[in-house]
Amino acid sequence: MINHPGIGRYIRCLLPEMFKLSPDDEFILLGNPVDLIAFSAYENVNVREWKAPIYSALEQFILPHLTKDIDLLHVPHFNIPMSYRGKLVVTIHDLIYMIFPDSLSSPVARWYARFLISSAVEKSERIIAVSEHTKKDIKKIFGPEQEKKIDVVYEAASSIFRRVEDKARIADVICRYRLSEQIILYVGSIKPHKNVSTLIEVFNLLKSWGVPHQLVICGKWDKKEDRLKFILSDRNIRYLGEVPTEDLIALYSMADILVHLSLYEGFGLTVLEAMQCGTPVVVSEVSALSEVAGDAAYAVHPKNVDNIADTIYNVLINRELRDKMAEFGLKHVRKFSWEFAANHTLETYRKTLGNQ
């Protein structure tokens, strides 16, 4: 999943830090060599070709043959090889398919996801949960006895996310995407549990109050939200799809606020990315979003339209408040780092191998 927008960024940011921190260990990466070429330069890295599609039957047949001589296998998602019998570490980012099974349209896909997740929890020696909230969900669904093998390791914003001060770069993004100079931003996939419909309802209320901003939505579209397409034809709303990272950094930097009203998140990396770009943030008070945002963001009930609109309005009209939120956000993100995450991940490996 190296090219996945969420889990892929987790992999891309975590690996280099682990390679640097553990130079005497050999890291074997299983995947498409073209996608992993940036990691091949490390002396302690060996890439083995593996091109099986994600969640396919083929990955179940091929992967075990590539892992016969390793001490430990870390699967950064729940799609574990069922026939693998060695030491196994699994990262669980969230349990969306268990809590919101309708997020998968096919009954077969729902069954397979539940089967793989259950197997990953059962077969792993240790589980890396990306938040306390995810850890809580694992215990709730699979039993409190799982706690003893769960390590919480927080993610972090990549260092590439920094506030853009170059006005020409901002102007270029505004021009290419036909944007207003004042925007409210949402970054994330457009799925039912992401609660984008409520965000649009909030935005319409803000417009009725005279807010001049444009709502800009970035992320991969899910056909289960096709009902929203006619709403996005509103000239005050711009859906950009998935945008290049360089453009996303500029969008964070120019936004007056990032709003994330998801009903369920295992972590919420976009919150830290926005804060690192100096952008004020409003998040849903449920799931891991408020855990990740801490006191550096406003947390709201994701279905209370009036309260959300009031909160956003107060941020938009108060420049001093926005500056203070930006300052608090920049301080808050320093609590998270990929070096810290890599250290803790390596500790999990050592526990699994019985080295500590």
C-alpha positions in Angstrom: 0.0 0.0 0.0 3.0 2.3 -0.5 1.0 4.6 -2.8 -2.1 4.7 -0.6 -2.7 8.3 0.6 -3.0 7.3 4.3 -1.3 4.0 5.0 1.2 4.7 2.2 2.3 7.9 3.9 2.7 6.0 7.1 5.0 3.5 5.3 7.0 6.1 3.4 7.6 8.2 6.6 8.3 5.4 9.0 10.8 3.2 7.0 13.6 5.7 6.5 13.7 6.5 10.2 13.9 2.9 11.1 16.7 2.2 8.6 18.7 5.0 10.1 18.1 4.0 13.7 18.9 0.3 13.2 21.8 0.2 10.8 23.0 -3.3 11.9 19.7 -4.9 11.1 18.6 -6.0 7.6 15.3 -4.8 6.4 13.6 -6.8 3.6 10.9 -4.9 1.8 8.4 -6.9 -0.2 6.7 -5.0 -3.0 7.1 -3.5 -6.5 10.8 -2.5 -6.9 9.8 0.6 -8.9 7.7 1.9 -6.0 10.5 1.1 -3.5 13.4 2.4 -5.4 14.0 5.3 -3.0 14.6 2.9 -0.2 17.1 0.8 -2.2 19.9 3.3 -1.5 20.1 2.3 2.2 22.8 -0.3 2.8 20.7 -2.3 5.2 17.7 -2.6 2.8 17.0 -5.5 0.5 14.0 -5.3 -1.9 12.2 -8.4 -3.0 9.8 -8.2 -5.9 6.1 -8.8 -5.0 3.4 -7.4 -7.2 0.3 -9.1 -6.0 -2.8 -6.8 -5.8 -3.9 -5.7 -2.4 -6.6 -8.0 -0.8 -6.2 -10.5 -3.6 -6.0 -14.3 -3.4 -2.6 -14.0 -5.2 -1.0 -12.1 -2.3 -1.9 -15.0 0.0 -0.1 -17.5 -2.3 3.0 -15.4 -3.2 3.9 -13.8 0.1 4.7 -16.9 2.2 7.3 -18.0 -0.3 9.1 -14.6 0.2 9.2 -14.8 4.0 10.8 -18.1 4.7 14.2 -16.8 5.9 13.1 -13.7 8.0 13.1 -13.3 11.7 10.0 -11.1 11.9 7.3 -10.0 9.4 5.6 -6.6 9.9 2.4 -6.1 7.9 1.5 -2.4 8.0 -2.2 -3.2 7.4 -4.5 -6.1 8.2 -4.0 -8.1 5.0 -1.7 -10.7 6.6 -0.5 -13.9 4.8 -2.7 -16.6 6.4 -0.2 -19.4 6.0 2.7 -17.4 7.6 3.9 -19.2 10.8 6.7 -16.9 12.0 6.9 -13.9 14.3 4.2 -11.4 13.1 3.6 -7.7 13.9 0.6 -6.0 12.5 -0.3 -2.3 12.4 -4.1 -1.7 12.9 -4.9 1.9 11.7 -8.6 1.6 12.4 -11.5 -0.9 12.6 -13.8 1.0 10.1 -14.8 -2.3 8.4 -15.9 -3.8 11.7 -17.7 -0.7 13.0 -19.1 0.5 9.7 -19.5 -2.7 7.6 -21.5 -0.8 5.0 -18.4 1.1 4.0 -17.8 -2.0 1.8 -20.5 -2.5 -0.7 -20.0 -6.2 -1.5 -21.0 -8.8 1.1 -18.0 -10.9 0.0 -15.7 -7.9 0.6 -17.3 -7.3 4.0 -16.8 -11.0 5.0 -13.2 -11.0 3.7 -12.3 -7.8 5.6 -13.7 -9.1 8.9 -12.0 -12.4 8.4 -8.6 -10.8 7.7 -8.9 -8.3 10.6 -9.9 -11.0 13.0 -7.0 -13.3 11.8 -4.5 -10.4 12.1 -5.5 -9.8 15.7 -5.4 -13.5 16.6 -2.2 -14.5 14.8 0.0 -11.5 15.6 2.5 -11.6 18.5 2.1 -7.8 18.8 -0.2 -5.2 17.4 0.7 -1.6 16.7 -2.3 0.7 17.2 -1.9 4.2 15.9 -4.0 5.7 18.7 -5.5 5.0 22.1 -8.8 5.1 20.4 -7.9 2.3 18.0 -6.5 0.3 21.0 -9.8 0.8 22.8 -11.7 -0.5 19.7 -9.5 -3.6 19.4 -10.2 -4.4 23.1 -13.9 -3.7 22.7 -14.4 -5.9 19.7 -11.8 -8.7 20.3 -11.7 -8.7 24.1 -9.7 -7.0 26.9 -7.2 -9.8 26.8 -5.7 -8.3 23.7 -4.4 -5.3 25.6 -1.2 -7.1 26.7 0.0 -7.3 23.1 -1.0 -3.8 21.9 1.6 -1.0 21.6 0.2 2.5 20.8 2.6 4.3 18.3 1.4 7.7 17.1 2.0 8.8 13.5 3.3 12.3 12.7 3.1 14.8 9.9 5.8 14.5 7.3 8.5 17.2 7.5 7.5 18.3 4.0 4.4 20.0 5.4 5.5 23.5 6.1 3.7 26.8 5.7 4.1 28.3 2.2 5.1 31.9 2.3 5.7 32.2 -1.5 2.8 34.3 -2.7 3.5 33.3 -6.3 3.1 29.6 -5.5 -0.2 30.3 -3.7 -1.4 32.4 -6.6 -0.6 29.6 -9.0 -2.7 27.1 -7.0 -5.6 29.6 -6.8 -5.4 30.1 -10.6 -5.1 26.4 -11.6 -7.9 25.2 -9.3 -10.1 28.3 -9.8 -10.3 29.1 -6.1 -11.3 32.0 -4.0 -8.6 33.6 -1.9 -10.6 32.7 1.2 -11.2 29.0 1.7 -12.5 26.5 4.2 -10.7 23.3 3.6 -11.5 19.6 4.0 -8.9 16.9 3.2 -9.9 13.2 3.2 -11.8 10.7 1.3 -15.5 11.3 0.5 -17.1 8.4 2.2 -20.3 8.2 4.3 -18.5 8.0 7.7 -16.4 11.1 6.8 -19.6 13.1 7.3 -19.0 15.5 4.3 -22.8 16.0 4.0 -22.9 17.6 7.4 -19.9 19.8 6.4 -21.8 21.0 3.4 -24.9 21.7 5.5 -22.7 23.7 7.9 -21.1 25.6 5.0 -24.5 26.5 3.5 -25.5 27.9 6.9 -22.3 30.0 7.0 -23.0 31.4 3.6 -26.4 32.5 4.8 -24.6 34.4 7.5 -22.6 36.2 4.9 -19.3 34.3 5.1 -17.4 35.1 1.8 -15.4 31.8 1.8 -15.3 29.0 -0.6 -15.5 25.4 0.6 -12.7 23.3 -0.9 -12.8 19.5 -0.7 -9.8 17.3 -1.5 -9.8 13.5 -1.5 -10.8 10.3 -3.3 -14.4 10.0 -4.2 -16.5 7.0 -3.1 -19.5 6.2 -5.3 -21.6 5.6 -2.1 -21.6 9.4 -1.8 -22.8 10.1 -5.4 -25.9 11.7 -3.8 -23.7 14.7 -3.0 -22.5 15.3 -6.6 -25.4 17.7 -7.5 -24.6 19.8 -4.4 -20.9 20.1 -5.5 -22.1 21.9 -8.6 -22.6 25.0 -6.3 -20.1 27.6 -7.5 -19.1 28.2 -3.8 -18.0 24.6 -3.4 -14.9 23.2 -5.2 -14.2 19.5 -5.3 -10.6 18.9 -6.4 -10.3 15.2 -6.1 -6.9 13.9 -5.1 -4.3 16.6 -5.4 -0.4 16.4 -5.6 1.3 16.8 -2.2 2.9 20.1 -3.2 -0.5 21.6 -4.0 -1.9 20.2 -0.8 0.7 21.9 1.2 -0.2 25.2 -0.5 -3.9 24.6 0.1 -3.3 24.0 3.8 -1.2 27.2 3.9 -3.8 29.4 2.3 -6.8 28.0 4.1 -8.3 30.0 7.0 -9.4 26.8 8.6 -9.4 23.0 8.2 -12.6 21.2 9.2 -12.8 17.5 9.8 -16.1 16.2 11.0 -15.6 12.5 10.5 -17.7 10.1 12.5 -14.8 7.7 12.8 -11.0 7.9 12.5 -8.2 5.7 13.7 -5.8 8.7 13.8 -6.4 11.7 11.6 -3.1 12.6 10.0 -4.5 15.6 8.1 -5.1 17.4 11.4 -1.3 17.4 12.1 -0.4 18.2 8.5 -2.7 21.3 8.7 -1.3 22.4 12.1 2.2 22.0 10.8 1.3 24.4 8.0 0.0 26.9 10.5 -3.7 26.3 9.8 -6.4 26.5 12.5 -8.4 23.2 12.9 -11.9 22.2 13.9 -12.5 18.5 14.5 -15.1 16.0 15.4 -15.1 15.3 19.1 -15.6 11.5 18.5 -13.1 8.8 17.6 -9.3 9.6 17.5 -9.5 13.1 16.0 -9.8 15.0 19.3 -7.2 12.7 20.8 -4.7 13.7 18.1 -5.7 17.4 18.0 -5.5 17.8 21.8 -6.1 21.3 23.1 -4.8 22.9 19.9 -8.1 22.6 18.0 -11.8 23.1 18.6 -13.7 19.8 19.0 -17.4 19.8 18.1 -20.2 17.2 18.0 -20.1 16.0 14.3 -23.9 16.3 13.9 -24.6 19.6 15.7 -24.8 21.9 12.7 -25.5 25.1 14.6 -22.7 24.6 17.0 -20.2 23.7 14.3 -21.2 26.7 12.3 -20.9 29.0 15.3 -17.4 27.6 16.1 -16.2 28.0 12.5 -17.7 31.5 12.2 -15.9 32.7 15.4 -12.6 31.5 14.0 -13.1 33.0 10.6 -14.0 36.5 11.8 -11.3 36.7 14.5 -7.8 37.0 13.1 -6.3 37.2 16.5 -7.9 33.8 17.4 -6.7 32.3 14.2 -3.2 33.4 14.9 -3.3 32.0 18.4 -4.7 28.7 17.1 -1.9 28.5 14.5 0.7 29.1 17.3 -0.8 26.4 19.5 -1.0 24.0 16.6 2.6 24.5 15.7 3.6 23.7 19.3 1.3 20.7 19.5 2.7 18.9 16.4 6.2 18.9 18.0 4.9 16.2 20.3 4.7 13.9 17.3 7.7 12.7 15.2 8.5 9.8 12.8 11.8 9.3 14.7 9.8 8.7 17.9 7.4 6.4 16.0 10.4 4.5 14.5 12.0 4.0 17.9 8.8 2.6 19.3 8.2 0.4 16.3 11.7 -1.1 16.7 11.0 -1.6 20.4 7.9 -3.6 19.3 10.1 -5.7 17.1 12.5 -6.4 19.9 9.6 -7.4 22.2 8.3 -9.7 19.6 11.7 -11.4 19.1 12.2 -11.6 22.9 15.2 -9.3 22.9 13.8 -7.1 25.7 
